[in-house]
Amino acid sequence: MQVDYKKKILQEIYKIPDEKLPNMYKIIHLLAGELTTVTKKKGKRISLKGIWKGSLIDDSLFTEAKKSLFSYEKH
């Protein structure tokens, strides 16, 4: 059955004029990439581990940011 679909797809491709093939290639390339991508495992992300180590940030900055971003909340 799988071979039948490949044959049908190839038959359709042969019908496409040569000047349209570059565009068709782009479409097939993008589509194949979308259909064959493997989802990555979600795991612990530690690439930024320790980035804030030793940083001193005033709590008033967090409070001010929360007020501006979440004005609908009680502060």
C-alpha positions, 0 to 999 in steps of 0.5 A, spaced: 500 500 500 505 504 501 508 503 494 502 505 491 502 512 494 509 513 492 507 511 485 501 516 485 505 521 488 511 520 483 506 520 477 503 527 480 510 530 480 511 528 473 505 532 471 508 538 473 512 543 468 519 543 469 519 551 471 514 549 477 519 544 480 523 548 484 517 551 488 514 544 488 521 542 491 520 547 497 513 545 498 515 537 499 521 539 503 518 543 508 512 538 508 517 532 509 520 536 515 514 537 518 511 530 517 518 527 519 520 531 525 521 527 532 519 531 538 524 532 543 524 529 550 522 534 555 527 534 560 531 538 565 534 544 562 540 546 565 543 551 560 542 557 564 544 554 571 547 558 575 546 565 571 544 569 577 549 566 582 551 571 586 546 577 584 543 581 589 536 584 586 532 589 590 525 586 592 522 593 590 524 591 583 520 585 583 514 589 586 515 594 581 515 589 575 509 585 578 505 592 579 506 594 572 505 587 569 499 584 573 495 591 575 489 587 576 492 583 582 492 586 589 499 588 592 
